[in-house]
């Protein structure tokens, strides 16, 4: 039972694949959470989905005694983290390629249906807020929080506060990588995200297994050199990680390339910011040392030894929950300002 003096807040973490929504108390404790496949057909369909998820949470909250009534209008605020380029002040999604959104007023549309104010920000900043409050970044002066999932982005935490920068800050996934010509959903070619993301890992694995033997060819023969479509489920980054754990050379090469590409990109951030800690979260972080070890090696090769010996690279404490917690805490602190 939550103390009557406390208020619960709703946080939503919209991902390119899945969306999580949760109830969080004033101390950052996650009380309840639900997850659904993200509705990506259009903005209005996504807003309807988010509305239903919030309503489900408020009903649970009222039943548990955390709220006096199940109406969404009783909420003080709802925080939403969403990937892509945003105008956070106006609550508008300027461009989210994986969600098919462009210049969509998500905060206003969702707020109108809920009858409560909606605080919108980039998903990685909300995730970083959660990790800084109750995760691995808590207590560090200078931390960089990176999410690797459907997409790739990062945020900076300075002494427990987010350095938000401009609305387009943190989108390192859309920096071009030399020698990479993969088409990106943002409309450019060669973006880092086409390598360092769940889809990028699968793409690399499919290309390599056509030229080299791999256990992945046995699991997914439609992608091997002589295979034919079998109608089975699609390959995932988790499958590639499992193959790497079994000693598969192709899968190991994919994670080595992916981790080194990420580490190379983060080297400039470490040199610029004097980062103490790099927290890597998102679904792909479940690969653990398969991803983290090549990140560390690439960093060590590209930064001054004093930087290399100081910075720690670790997996996030929360794989999915940090974005929900951070979004809820941002709703709680909606009257406060970061720089």
C-alpha positions as CSV (number, residue, x, y, z in Angstrom):
1,X,0.0,0.0,0.0
2,X,1.4,3.4,-1.0
3,X,1.4,6.0,1.8
4,X,-1.6,8.4,1.4
5,X,0.8,11.4,1.3
6,X,2.4,10.0,-1.8
7,X,1.0,10.3,-5.4
8,X,1.5,7.7,-8.2
9,X,2.6,8.8,-11.6
10,X,2.3,7.1,-15.0
11,X,5.3,6.7,-17.2
12,X,5.2,5.4,-20.8
13,X,8.2,4.2,-22.8
14,X,7.3,3.9,-26.5
15,X,9.7,1.7,-28.5
16,X,9.9,0.8,-32.1
17,X,8.9,-2.8,-31.2
18,X,7.2,-2.7,-27.8
19,X,5.7,-0.1,-25.5
20,X,5.8,-0.3,-21.7
21,X,3.6,1.7,-19.3
22,X,3.8,1.7,-15.5
23,X,2.8,3.2,-12.2
24,X,5.6,4.7,-10.2
25,X,5.5,6.2,-6.8
26,X,7.2,9.5,-5.7
27,X,10.4,7.6,-4.7
28,X,10.8,6.0,-8.1
29,X,9.5,2.6,-7.1
30,X,7.8,0.7,-10.0
31,X,4.4,-0.5,-8.6
32,X,2.9,-2.1,-11.8
33,X,3.8,-2.4,-15.4
34,X,2.2,-3.6,-18.6
35,X,3.8,-4.1,-22.0
36,X,2.3,-4.4,-25.5
37,X,3.5,-4.5,-29.1
38,X,3.7,-1.0,-30.3
39,X,1.0,0.2,-32.7
40,X,2.8,1.7,-35.7
41,X,0.1,2.1,-38.3
42,X,-0.3,5.8,-37.6
43,X,-0.2,8.4,-34.8
44,X,-3.9,8.3,-33.9
45,X,-3.8,4.5,-33.5
46,X,-0.8,4.8,-31.2
47,X,-2.5,7.4,-29.1
48,X,-5.6,5.2,-28.7
49,X,-3.3,2.3,-27.6
50,X,-1.5,4.5,-25.1
51,X,-4.9,5.7,-23.7
52,X,-6.1,2.2,-23.2
53,X,-2.8,1.2,-21.4
54,X,-3.1,4.2,-19.1
55,X,-6.7,3.4,-18.3
56,X,-5.8,-0.2,-17.5
57,X,-3.1,1.1,-15.1
58,X,-5.5,3.6,-13.3
59,X,-8.0,0.8,-12.8
60,X,-5.3,-1.3,-11.2
61,X,-4.2,1.7,-9.1
62,X,-7.7,2.3,-7.8
63,X,-8.2,-1.4,-7.0
64,X,-4.9,-1.4,-5.1
65,X,-5.7,1.8,-3.2
66,X,-3.0,3.8,-4.9
67,X,-5.6,6.2,-6.4
68,X,-8.9,7.2,-5.0
69,X,-10.6,6.8,-8.4
70,X,-9.8,5.1,-11.6
71,X,-10.3,8.1,-13.9
72,X,-7.3,9.1,-15.9
73,X,-8.2,12.8,-15.3
74,X,-7.2,12.3,-11.6
75,X,-3.6,11.9,-12.7
76,X,-1.3,14.9,-12.1
77,X,0.7,14.2,-15.3
78,X,1.7,11.4,-17.6
79,X,5.3,11.2,-18.9
80,X,6.0,9.7,-22.4
81,X,9.4,8.8,-23.8
82,X,9.4,8.2,-27.6
83,X,12.2,7.7,-30.1
84,X,13.0,10.1,-32.9
85,X,13.4,13.8,-33.4
86,X,11.1,15.9,-31.2
87,X,9.9,19.4,-30.4
88,X,9.6,18.5,-26.7
89,X,8.4,22.0,-25.7
90,X,5.4,21.7,-28.0
91,X,5.0,18.0,-27.5
92,X,5.4,17.3,-31.2
93,X,7.1,14.3,-32.8
94,X,8.9,15.8,-35.7
95,X,10.1,12.5,-37.2
96,X,10.1,9.0,-35.8
97,X,10.9,6.7,-38.7
98,X,10.3,3.4,-36.9
99,X,6.8,4.7,-35.8
100,X,5.8,6.3,-39.1
101,X,5.3,9.7,-37.3
102,X,6.0,13.1,-38.8
103,X,5.0,16.4,-37.2
104,X,2.5,14.7,-35.0
105,X,1.2,16.5,-31.9
106,X,1.3,13.5,-29.6
107,X,1.2,15.3,-26.3
108,X,-1.9,17.3,-27.2
109,X,-3.8,14.3,-28.7
110,X,-3.0,12.0,-25.8
111,X,-3.7,14.7,-23.2
112,X,-7.1,15.4,-24.7
113,X,-8.1,11.8,-24.4
114,X,-6.7,11.3,-20.9
115,X,-7.8,14.7,-19.4
116,X,-4.3,15.0,-17.9
117,X,-1.2,16.9,-19.0
118,X,1.4,14.9,-21.0
119,X,5.1,15.5,-20.7
120,X,6.9,14.3,-23.9
121,X,10.6,13.8,-24.4
122,X,13.1,11.6,-26.2
123,X,13.0,8.0,-25.0
124,X,16.7,7.8,-24.2
125,X,16.5,10.9,-22.1
126,X,13.7,9.4,-20.1
127,X,15.6,6.2,-19.8
128,X,18.7,8.1,-18.6
129,X,16.6,9.9,-16.1
130,X,15.5,6.5,-14.7
131,X,19.0,5.1,-14.6
132,X,20.3,8.2,-12.9
133,X,17.5,8.1,-10.3
134,X,17.4,4.4,-9.4
135,X,19.9,2.6,-11.7
136,X,23.5,2.2,-12.6
137,X,24.1,5.9,-13.1
138,X,23.0,6.9,-9.6
139,X,25.8,8.5,-7.7
140,X,28.1,9.2,-10.8
141,X,29.1,12.7,-11.6
142,X,29.5,12.2,-15.4
143,X,27.6,9.4,-17.1
144,X,26.6,8.6,-20.6
145,X,23.5,6.4,-21.0
146,X,23.1,4.6,-24.4
147,X,20.1,2.6,-25.6
148,X,20.5,0.0,-28.3
149,X,17.3,-1.6,-29.4
150,X,15.2,-0.9,-32.5
151,X,17.3,2.3,-32.7
152,X,20.3,3.9,-31.1
153,X,20.6,7.0,-29.1
154,X,22.3,8.5,-26.0
155,X,21.9,11.0,-23.2
156,X,24.2,12.7,-20.7
157,X,23.8,12.7,-17.0
158,X,25.7,15.4,-15.0
159,X,25.6,15.1,-11.2
160,X,22.2,13.4,-11.2
161,X,20.7,15.8,-13.8
162,X,20.1,15.5,-17.5
163,X,21.9,17.7,-19.8
164,X,19.2,17.8,-22.4
165,X,20.7,20.2,-25.0
166,X,18.5,20.9,-28.0
167,X,15.5,18.8,-29.1
168,X,17.7,16.9,-31.6
169,X,20.4,16.1,-29.1
170,X,21.5,12.5,-28.5
171,X,20.6,11.0,-31.9
172,X,24.1,9.4,-32.5
173,X,22.4,6.6,-34.4
174,X,22.1,9.0,-37.3
175,X,25.7,9.8,-37.7
176,X,27.2,8.3,-40.9
177,X,29.8,5.6,-40.6
178,X,32.6,5.4,-43.3
179,X,32.3,2.4,-45.5
180,X,28.7,1.7,-44.5
181,X,26.0,2.2,-47.2
182,X,23.0,0.5,-45.5
183,X,19.8,2.4,-46.0
184,X,18.4,3.8,-42.8
185,X,14.7,4.4,-42.0
186,X,15.5,8.1,-41.5
187,X,16.1,8.5,-45.2
188,X,19.9,8.6,-45.2
189,X,22.4,5.9,-46.0
190,X,25.2,4.7,-43.8
191,X,23.8,5.6,-40.4
192,X,25.5,4.1,-37.3
193,X,22.1,2.7,-36.3
194,X,22.0,0.4,-39.3
195,X,24.9,-1.5,-37.7
196,X,24.3,-0.8,-34.0
197,X,20.7,-1.9,-33.4
198,X,18.7,-5.1,-33.3
199,X,17.9,-4.9,-37.0
200,X,21.5,-4.0,-37.8
201,X,22.7,-7.1,-36.0
202,X,20.3,-9.3,-37.9
203,X,21.2,-7.7,-41.2
204,X,24.9,-8.3,-40.7
205,X,24.3,-11.9,-39.6
206,X,22.2,-12.7,-42.7
207,X,24.9,-11.3,-45.0
208,X,27.7,-13.2,-43.3
209,X,25.9,-16.6,-43.1
210,X,25.5,-16.6,-46.9
211,X,29.3,-16.7,-47.2
212,X,30.3,-18.7,-44.1
213,X,29.0,-21.7,-42.2
214,X,26.9,-20.8,-39.2
215,X,24.5,-22.5,-36.8
216,X,22.2,-19.7,-37.7
217,X,21.9,-21.3,-41.2
218,X,20.5,-24.4,-39.5
219,X,18.1,-22.4,-37.4
220,X,17.1,-20.1,-40.3
221,X,17.8,-22.0,-43.6
222,X,15.9,-19.4,-45.6
223,X,18.8,-17.0,-45.1
224,X,21.7,-19.4,-45.8
225,X,23.4,-19.7,-49.2
226,X,21.4,-22.7,-50.4
227,X,18.3,-22.3,-48.3
228,X,14.7,-21.7,-49.3
229,X,12.0,-19.8,-47.4
230,X,10.5,-22.1,-44.8
231,X,7.8,-19.9,-43.4
232,X,9.4,-19.9,-39.9
233,X,9.7,-17.0,-37.6
234,X,12.1,-14.2,-38.3
235,X,15.6,-14.1,-36.9
236,X,16.2,-11.7,-34.0
237,X,19.3,-10.1,-32.4
238,X,18.7,-12.5,-29.5
239,X,19.1,-15.5,-31.8
240,X,22.4,-14.1,-33.0
241,X,23.5,-13.6,-29.3
242,X,22.6,-17.2,-28.5
243,X,24.6,-18.4,-31.5
244,X,27.6,-16.4,-30.3
245,X,27.3,-18.0,-26.9
246,X,27.5,-21.4,-28.5
247,X,30.8,-20.4,-30.2
248,X,29.4,-19.6,-33.6
249,X,32.1,-17.6,-35.5
250,X,29.6,-15.7,-37.7
251,X,27.6,-14.5,-34.7
252,X,30.7,-13.6,-32.7
253,X,32.0,-11.6,-35.7
254,X,28.7,-9.7,-35.9
255,X,28.8,-8.6,-32.2
256,X,32.5,-7.8,-32.5
257,X,31.8,-5.4,-35.4
258,X,28.7,-4.0,-33.7
259,X,30.4,-3.3,-30.4
260,X,33.5,-1.8,-32.0
261,X,31.4,0.5,-34.1
262,X,29.6,1.7,-31.0
263,X,32.8,2.1,-29.0
264,X,34.4,4.1,-31.8
265,X,31.4,6.5,-31.9
266,X,31.4,6.9,-28.1
267,X,35.2,7.7,-28.0
268,X,34.6,11.3,-29.0
269,X,31.9,11.6,-26.4
270,X,34.2,10.3,-23.7
271,X,37.0,12.7,-24.7
272,X,34.6,15.7,-24.9
273,X,32.7,15.0,-21.6
274,X,35.3,13.3,-19.4
275,X,32.8,10.5,-18.8
276,X,33.1,8.3,-15.7
277,X,30.5,5.8,-16.7
278,X,28.9,4.5,-19.9
279,X,25.6,2.6,-19.2
280,X,24.4,0.6,-22.2
281,X,20.7,-0.4,-22.1
282,X,17.9,-1.4,-24.4
283,X,17.0,-4.8,-25.7
284,X,20.4,-5.5,-27.3
285,X,22.2,-5.0,-24.0
286,X,20.9,-8.4,-22.9
287,X,23.8,-9.8,-25.0
288,X,26.0,-8.7,-22.1
289,X,29.8,-9.0,-22.6
290,X,29.3,-10.0,-26.2
291,X,28.5,-6.4,-26.8
292,X,30.3,-4.7,-24.0
293,X,33.7,-6.2,-24.4
294,X,34.3,-4.9,-28.0
295,X,32.9,-1.5,-26.9
296,X,35.7,-1.4,-24.3
297,X,38.4,-2.5,-26.7
298,X,37.4,0.2,-29.3
299,X,37.3,2.9,-26.6
300,X,40.8,1.9,-25.3
301,X,42.2,2.2,-28.8
302,X,40.7,5.6,-29.5
303,X,40.9,7.7,-26.3
304,X,43.8,8.8,-24.2
305,X,45.0,6.2,-21.7
306,X,43.9,8.4,-18.8
307,X,40.3,8.4,-20.2
308,X,40.5,4.7,-20.9
309,X,41.4,3.8,-17.3
310,X,38.8,6.0,-15.8
311,X,35.7,5.2,-17.8
312,X,33.6,2.2,-16.8
313,X,31.3,0.5,-19.3
314,X,28.4,-1.5,-17.9
315,X,25.0,-2.8,-18.8
316,X,22.0,-1.0,-17.5
317,X,20.4,-2.2,-14.3
318,X,17.0,-2.0,-16.0
319,X,16.5,-3.4,-19.5
320,X,13.0,-2.1,-20.1
321,X,11.8,-0.5,-16.8
322,X,14.2,2.5,-16.7
323,X,12.3,4.3,-19.5
324,X,9.0,3.9,-17.7
325,X,10.4,5.0,-14.4
326,X,12.2,8.0,-15.9
327,X,9.1,9.1,-17.8
328,X,7.0,8.9,-14.6
329,X,9.6,10.9,-12.6
330,X,9.7,13.5,-15.4
331,X,6.0,13.8,-15.0
332,X,6.5,14.3,-11.3
333,X,9.1,16.9,-11.9
334,X,7.3,18.6,-14.7
335,X,7.7,22.0,-13.1
336,X,11.4,21.7,-12.8
337,X,13.9,22.5,-15.5
338,X,17.1,20.9,-16.8
339,X,19.8,22.6,-18.8
